[in-house]
Each structure stands twice: as structure tokens, then as C-alpha cells.
């Protein structure tokens, strides 16, 4: 098996819960609680997703998360993983996720 060409550890997670994050300085922020599988457990992430997603539709969705970048506090919320996205035509994040269901915690390679 080929080792990851990335310095960043990117894992598949499942969004357990999501809610709007109006306390954040940036607009359209969302709080996420993400299951990264047995080995990595549950993490929190804050992402600017409200431009394209309602919190309810994020729950149960598989997403990719950078897990080894360290944690930051955003308006008192500890964001432990970076939820991976790409910019839309308007410049707002669109989530990157597998085309079909894959095991939670799987590593991008």
C-alpha cells in the first residue's frame, strides 16, 4: 500500500450533530461534532458552512477532516479538526466527501 503523500492526516468522519454558530466572528459558521471511528473518536469542528448547508442536512453525512493540525478556540468552541471543503463560485465552502459510504476513520491516500 502506498503511504500518504500528504503531511496532513485526512480522515473520513460522520457528522453526529451540527448547529448554527452565531457567536463566531465570521458569518455563516456551523458547529460540528464528528465521529472519526474507534481509533480517533469524536472531535469538534467549526466551519463556514451555513452558506450552502442547513445544520439538519449535515447530520449523518460523511465528510473529510484534517486531524493533525492542532486545535483552535473560536468564540469559546474548541475546533479540533479542519473539515475539508473547496470554494464554490461565490467563494464559500462546499464539503468534500466520498461518493459512497466508506468506513468511518478511513485515511485519505
Secondary structure as GFF3:
##gff-version 3
##sequence-region A 1 109
A	DSSP	beta_strand	10	20	.	.	.	ID=ss1
A	DSSP	beta_strand	30	35	.	.	.	ID=ss2
A	DSSP	beta_strand	42	47	.	.	.	ID=ss3
A	DSSP	alpha_helix	55	58	.	.	.	ID=ss4
A	DSSP	beta_strand	62	66	.	.	.	ID=ss5
A	DSSP	beta_strand	72	74	.	.	.	ID=ss6
A	DSSP	beta_strand	77	79	.	.	.	ID=ss7
A	DSSP	beta_strand	82	83	.	.	.	ID=ss8
A	DSSP	beta_strand	85	87	.	.	.	ID=ss9
A	DSSP	beta_strand	93	95	.	.	.	ID=ss10
###
